[in-house]
Amino acid sequence: MQVQVSVIVAAYNEEHWLRRCLTSLKKQTLAALEVIIVDDGSTDGTATICDQYCARWPHLFRVIHQRNQGQGPARNAGITAAHGRYLGFVDADDWVEPTMYATLVATAERSHAQIVVCDVRKIYAATHRTTSLLSLPDATDHVAIATYLKYGLNNAYSGNKLYARSCWQKYRYQRMVYEDLDILLDMLSYCERVAYVQQPFYNYYKHAGSTTLDYTNPRLFDIMTAYQDAIEHAKVTYQDAVTYCVAKRILINLATPGFADYLAEFIELIR
């Protein structure tokens, strides 16, 4: 059977959450699926969990064990190993709904979109709160790309999207925090067609161990590089839309602990 979708799960010390993630992928209604788990030099029980799933369901799961390189390079290893016509990404502490990839593939085939987007359900571990907001007002097989870049929610997430393999011919993730933001706005700007499914198929688990919630991590401020790359590399047609998106994100980030220290740099970037 030809693989339609390769789902890449980069995992580093995720023994507490990984089973939930992999089980959600095992429950997918799309049969022509492969899951490539990249164990990025874990020092806990992550590697054992990966091997257990691969041993029990070898037709579905494959694992790459490598030395620790960071989430971006780990995802890149999965991209290189993938066989699917489409690619997807799920963080090891998140999970997806059973019909996610079947629905996104059907939409991609119908619309001929290079990227299909769905909504995100955010689960806040500390407060036991859940939110699910629409990425755009209406589902459509032909998203207005400038509108999605300027106003769309979750436009720089990797996990809530299905990608045609051709999207990754010229892109790879960088070794940095905010590796998604660094390339996804750019990638979207070069798409001929983007489709949107108005369903919260992707569950984003926000907990104390999340990288982008660790405001003591100096690498968090890779966000400045990501913002610059997003603007500079975007297709000229959509550069203003990407700049608007970045400016809006900066305003939101100024309320985040630690980001106010970079106010001068953010203002200069907007200018």
KAQUIZI-V841236 format. One line per field, one symbol per residue. ss: DSSP state (@ for helix, = for strand, . for the rest). psi: psi as a letter, one per 40 degrees, with the letter a starting at -180 (. if undefined). burial: I if it has 16 or more other C-alpha atoms within 10 Angstrom, else O. A space follows every 10 residues. Layout:
# KAQUIZI-V841236
ss: ???
psi: ???
burial: ???
This chain:
# KAQUIZI-V841236
ss: ....====== =......@@@ @@@@@@.... ..======== .....@@@@@ @@@@@@.... ======.... @@@@@@@@@@ @....====. ....==...@ @@@@@@@@@@ @...===..= ====....== ===......= ....@@@@@@ @......... ====@@@@.. ........@@ @@@@@@@@@. ...===.... .=====.... @@@....@@@ @@@@@@@@@@ @@@..@@@@@ @@@@@@@@@@ @@@.....@@ @@@@@@@@@@ .
psi: hhhdhhhhhh hhffddeddd ddddddeheh dgiihhhhhg fieaeddddd ddddddgded hiihhiihei dddddddddd eieidiiihh ieeiiiided dddddddddd efidhhiiih hhhhddefih ihihdidiii eghhdddddd ehifeeiddf ihhidddede iiiigiifdd ddddddddde idhhihhghg dhhhhhideh deegeehded eedddddddd ddeihddedd dddddddddd dddeehhddd efdddddddd .
burial: OOOIIIIIII IIIIIOIIII IIOOIIOIOI IIIIIIIIII IIOOOIIOII IOIIOOOOOI IIIIIOOOOI IIIIIIIIIO OIIIOIIIII IIIIIIIIOI IIIIIOIIOO IIIIIIIIII IIIOOOOOOO OOOIIIOOII IOIOIIOIII IIOIIIIIII IIIIIOIOOO OIIIOIIIII IIIIIIIIII OOIIIIIIII IIIIIIIOOO OIOOOOOOOI IOIIOIIOII IOIIIOOIII IIIIIIIOOI OOOOOOOOIO OOOOOIOOIO O
